């Protein structure tokens, strides 16, 4: 028997400043991290979501104050910042939904190959960003 004397790189101490900046995360890794980020963002902004839902449905007066929040703002928060928060919520919802459907599809069909994971992750990123741009254009009054 021959013994191979290949030396493998050992990573015992990973330096966050030098090693993590050069590491290239695959698309499936980005989708996984962003799925968690979008879920946490929707959870943390749940009081704002509930206020928007309540203000839009309670009465005509509350609906007027709700729609004026996008142009005049809320208290000391300017209207453009309210629109950016709502745009972030739109992205978070769309990304979480599309990535969740991707995970359910992969679980149901047992398609867990590296190629399918990469292609479906790229599809999730393109769809969530594309739909966010379309709805963001509507939110900011471009059409």
ABEGO torsion letter per residue (X at the ends): XBBBABBBBBBABBBAAAAAAABBBBAAAAAAAAAAAAAAAAAAAAAAAAAAAAAAAABAAAAAAAAAAAAAEBEABBAAAAAAAAAAAAAAAAAAAAAAAAAAAAAAAGBABAAAAAAAAAAAAAAAAAAAAAAAAAAAGAX
